[in-house]
């Protein structure tokens, strides 16, 4: 499955969560009528999904997508042991990763090979435990861990911290006087438990409609 692969409809559990959010705050109820059906985007589980998250860190969505397409085409790149065999000439030259991101990719691969990152154990962890488990890997912070749990693990109550598009969309949709700080947005999102992942998806969907540009959802 490709990164951010769209499905026609959200699964039943997500539809129930969206209905709950819309009942709680009518402003969420305005998103889908204005922006159209919510595409259900997922990411590849395990190592490839987190490798894709590294590609999307702190660059435009278009650049991240181009790098990912080149990276995933390299023989062995989507396997931790295989990626560790690739040198900078391949990761940076052929795929287009920066040297720091190449180092982060190797850090992720090494954590998988050495068993420090255990994807099979994630389903048994709480959200906080899973976030900490992933973010403990050098080069993977809270945003990357959250994006992985939201899209690859499809957890219902994850809200990615520090996402510019989410902050901008919240300001527009909720009629805030200014774009909230990342701390303020995290506090605001507490009201959307236990469906914060769905609130994030709706906010990304709204911002994509308003601006006509891809958002962090496609990163």
Phi, psi and omega in degrees: 000132182285162179295142178053035181293130182273143171245155186299322187221149172296152177291166184304321181296324180288323177298321178295319179294319178298318178299322179294319178296318181295324178291325181287320183221106182302341179293327174293328180294342181275349188292303186294319176302326181275321187262348182095177182305143180282115177289137182265101184264138177232170175232161179297137179286167173069211185304313182300323181296318179286327175298321177296322178297322177298320179300328185271000183289120167060029172223171181293157180298322181295316179295318180298318180296319180295318179295317181298318180298322178287320183294314184291343177278347181286132179303126176086354188292332183270009176243132183305313180294323179293320180295325181295343179274351184271131181271177181295328178300328179274308184293319182269315183286306184282316184273328179097011176292146170289163179298319175300320180290327174298320177295321178295319179298319178293322177299316177298313181298318180296320179298324178290313182297321183276355178082009178284336175246114187244098181294327181294335181275345185302317182301334179274359181263150170292168178302314182296319179295317181294319178299315180293323181297317180285315184292347178290342179282129180302130180096352178242108180263189181301323180296311181298319179296319180294316180300319180295314181293327180288311187266318182278318180269346179054044176284145188275344190231051178246132177234109185298123180282149174072025180266116185297318182295323178296318179296316180294318181294319179299318178300317182288311185291321185270357178068037180283151182292337178205166179296127182290149172296163181298323178295317180295322180293321177298319178292321178298321182292343178302330181290345184263003173299146002264031185236037184295328176299320180288324174299319178297316179299318179293321178294317176300317181298317178297315184291325176296322178292317184293318186263338185075012182245151173300153182240187178301338178297331182261002185287000000 
